[in-house]
Amino acid sequence: MTDQPVRIAQLSCGPEHSGVQKEIYDAAAAVNAEMFFPDVTLTDIRRSYDAFGLEARSGDLKLAIGRAMALVEGKVEADAVFIATCFRCAEAAIVRNELRHYIHEHSDLPVVSYSFTERTTSGTLLTRMEALTTIARRRALLAREEQKGTTMGVDSGSATTKAVIMRDNEIIGTGWLPTTEVLNSANGAIEAALKEAGLEMADIEAFGTTGYGRYLVGEKLGADLIQEELTVNSKGAVYLADRQHGEATVIDIGGMDNKAISVQDGIPGTFTMGGICAGASGRFLEMTAKRIGVDITELGPIAMKGISKTVPMNSYCIVFGTQSLVNALAEGSSREDVAAAACRSVAEQVFEQQLQEVDIKEPVIMVGGTSLIEGLVHEMGDLLQTEILVPHHSQYIGAVGSALLASGFIEEK
């Protein structure tokens, strides 16, 4: 790789004591980035701590505050910022959130914050590091507002595989299949998209992949762009919602994990991904649909007829969430109320686990397959006290973003 390593400033408390620091280094090295700790003096730390106005007992947190202010003031140069603290510490969580907000508001540095455990691995950090380096390296590509030529995007997700073909800023073909064998699902989705578009694979001028299976699909099929889903999804979301200028917040509740992204002029600023348990994901909604005897496509309309607050439900853990489902149905709750409660529970978990880590800016755009579940969209809008925007083709968001960004490679051929 000829690119110079992206320099990522680390602001943290505890990873060196928990054994996580090596995992952070390994994740950064995998995307040609290098972590460094900004140099500051004791005087700088004291001045910054007093000026910041947030009390912290931990010396490491005071040091993190001093380093953050040095970055904002331009005393230390960096390409991106990674903020990491232990998930067990409430004080660290408050400081982490405030530092993320401070850096985002006072600089143009891309920032990701992360709450680690002693079991955090480089694999769990990889997508975040890849997104940071992409934003730092490819701002011109991410700023692209129009798709040109004939391109294809494939989103090989954990639950479904989507393919989209675009020609001169218009979607002309789509394909959608459950993800079983990754390559077979990708080939099937591609075939469906090509058939709808009336094209052959030879007509595709550039091709991009994203999602969990992006490397396998991209390498086997010769993709021009193999990109993590955070930057791709944010780009696809603001493109479909026609919000490429100004601020926006993108929420994607997936089959296995969730993403929340704060976007400025089409470029991610702060973002988070993950989830404590599948109870806060689309998997729990699929389970709910099966329990009440309907297809997942029927869950949204049924939930809209129910009253979510009449059924106590806690989907923080999918096991306890299932128990709540069974108990509610056994006690005579209607399937409408149960469906609404399940949507409310997932929305609450996403709000508590992900949305506290980003700056919520309107419009709020929901994308991905779960954005088609209107009961979930309604509950999320109620929690955020805003109208949620669900653009047309929102379920194809990753594939659209890949096709849009892949068009930037046509000029290079």
ROVO-586148 format. One record per residue (C-alpha): residue in one letter; x, y negated, z negated. Coordinates in pm, whole numbers, plus 50000, padded with zeros to 5 digits. Example, Ala and Ser with C-alpha at 12.3 -4.5 7.8 and 13.67 -1.06 7.14 Angstrom:
REM ROVO-586148
A512305045049220/S513675010649286/
***
This chain:
REM ROVO-586148
M500005000050000/T501454966750106/D499314944349885/Q501024929049586/P499704942849256/V496794923549108/R497784908748772/I495064915548515/A495304897448182/Q494274919747893/L492514904947590/S491854932447342/C491724945646989/G492574981646903/P493235001247226/E496875007047134/H495795022546802/S493075044746950/G495185059847228/V493215041547498/Q495985018047612/K497615044347832/E494245050947996/I493915013748073/Y497375013448230/D496605044748434/A493305030548564/A495034998148666/A497875016548839/A495375037249039/V494105005349209/N497524988749245/A497044965048954/E499234957348655/M498034948648308/F499804922048108/F499314904247777/P499474866147810/D502354850747615/V501294824747359/T502994808647062/L501814809846703/T501044772746728/D498894779147037/I497014806446854/R496264784346555/R495194755046772/S493034776646998/Y491414794846709/D490444762246540/A489174747246865/F487184777946964/G485024775046654/L484384812146601/E485644828846285/A487354862446306/R489274880846037/S491184903246273/G494594890146377/D494224907846713/L490944889446779/K492574856046691/L495344864646935/A492754873147202/I491124839047154/G494494821647192/R495234841147508/A491824833047654/M492334795847604/A495814798047759/L494264813648070/V491524787448096/E493984758848042/G496264772148315/K499214779048085/V499204815248198/E498464826848553/A496334857648622/D494204872048900/A491544887248673/V490724893548307/F489904925648121/I488444922147770/A488354953947559/T487294960247200/C486234990446997/F482534998147014/R482405004246638/C483284968446543/A480474942646528/E482914913746483/A484824924346794/A481594927146993/I480714891046912/V484194878247000/R484294899147319/N480984884747436/E481964848947355/L485334852047529/R483704866547839/H481224838047850/Y483934811947785/I486254824048061/H483394827848309/E482124792548240/H485514775148247/S487414793248523/D486904812348847/L488664843548717/P486654875748757/V486014890948414/V484894924748290/S484404933447925/Y484374968547790/S483524985547463/F485805015847436/T485795047147224/E488705069747143/R487475092347426/T487615065647695/T489575078247996/S491115061948300/G488335077748506/T485635058948318/L487555026348364/L488415031348731/T485325015448891/R485674984448674/M489354980548762/E488624986349129/A485944959349124/L488284934548953/T491004940149211/T488534938149499/I487234904349385/A490794891649340/R492044904549676/R489034902049902/R487144870449822/A486994862150194/L485434895950269/L482954893249981/A481974858350096/R480774872650430/E477154861850484/E476274878850812/Q476724913250958/K478024914351316/G478294942551567/T476974977551497/T477984991151159/M476915018250918/G476955020550540/V476595052150331/D475855052149959/S476655086449817/G474955083249479/S474525107349190/A470845113749266/T470315103349628/T472355096449939/K471395066950159/A472575056250505/V471865023350682/I472745011851033/M472864974451106/R473224955551429/D473824917951437/N472374911351091/E469364934251127/I468674968750977/I467804992151264/G468085026551103/T467815042350757/G468255077050608/W467575090250257/L468185124750105/P468605139349756/T472285144249674/T473045181449662/E476265190249842/V477855156149890/L479025159950251/N475895177850368/S473675151350209/A475745123750370/N475625140250711/G471855144850681/A471255108450583/I473535096550865/E471725118451118/A468355104151010/A469635068251033/L471135073951378/K467915089751503/E465815060351382/A468245035751540/G468405055551866/L472195056851852/E475065081551849/M477965081451605/A480205068651887/D478145036551894/I479175027551537/E481935001451540/A482755002051168/F481695023550876/G481725018350499/T481055041250201/T480235035349835/G478875054749536/Y480155084849345/G480975104449659/R482555075349846/Y486065089749861/L485045124149981/V482615110650242/G484885082050346/E487985103250391/K486205131750569/L484325109050810/G487055082950860/A485415052550698/D486955018050747/L485865006850401/I485715028150084/Q484485005649805/E483135008449449/E479475000449399/L479724969549177/T480934945849448/V479044963749725/N475714963649539/S475984927249438/K476694917449798/G473844938349933/A471414925049671/V471934888049738/Y471954894750113/L468574912450111/A467094887349867/D468424858050074/R470234844249768/Q473804842949898/H474294807749770/G474064797849406/E473574819949102/A471794853049060/T471734883648836/V471604918748984/I470224948448787/D470564983948920/I469165011548698/G470575042948853/G470205080248817/M473215083548587/D474325048648492/N473255012548516/K474864981048650/A474294944648558/I476134918548763/S476264880848741/V476784867249094/Q477924832749214/D477734825549588/G477704862549669/I480764871049457/P480534889749123/G481704869348824/T481014891348523/F479654926448535/T479114957548332/M478184993348403/G477535025548218/G474995036047962/I475065053647628/C472765081547741/A470605092548034/G467645080747828/A468415045947959/S468515056548324/G466325067748610/R466715103748495/F464455097048197/L461775082648424/E461975113548646/M461495135048338/T458535113748230/A456875118148569/K457265155948548/R455865156648193/I452695138248292/G452365158748610/V452955132648881/D455555125449146/I458115098649058/T456605076449330/E453315076349136/L454855067048801/G454965029448866/P451285024448958/I450195046748667/A452395027148423/M450814994548540/K447455007548414/G448785015448066/I449734995447757/S453365002047672/K453294990747309/T450645015747203/V453105044847225/P456285044547012/M459175057047221/N462935057147184/S464845067847493/Y468235057847348/C468945094947365/I467205115447632/V466615143647381/F464785120647138/G463035104047431/T461695137547544/Q460525144847192/S458675111447190/L457025120747520/V455875154547390/N454595140047061/A452695111847231/L450925135447472/A450165160147191/E448575132146988/G446255123347273/S447945093047428/S446895087247786/R449365093948062/E449035057248164/D450185045647820/V452985071547810/A454225060848154/A454175024348051/A455995032147725/A458705051447912/C459265021948146/R459374998247849/S461865020247664/V464275022247959/A464014984448012/E464764978447643/Q467815000947646/V469214983947956/F468554950247795/E470364960047476/Q473234979747631/Q474044960947953/L472354927147975/Q474084914147662/E477384917247850/V476544893748139/D475224858348176/I471614861348291/K471004836648572/E467834834148775/P466774847949009/V466984882748858/I467144908149141/M466354944949078/V467684970049328/G468135007449370/G465525034749375/T464105025549034/S463274990649159/L460365007249343/I458835017349007/E456664986748954/G455974995348591/L459704993348516/V460044960448705/H457084946448511/E458544956348173/M461954942048261/G460364909248367/D458394908248042/L461564913447836/L463504886648025/Q460514863548050/T461024858348421/E459624870848751/I461814898548890/L462684897349258/V462644930949442/P463764926049804/H462644947450097/H464914977850142/S466094973949780/Q466505011749751/Y469205010650022/I471224983849847/G474625001349842/A474375012750202/V473354977750315/G476274962050128/S478674987150280/A477404980850633/L477604943250582/L481164943650447/A482334969550701/S481614944850980/G484644925350863/F486834953650992/I485564952051350/E487794921851417/E490814941251294/K490374969351548/
***
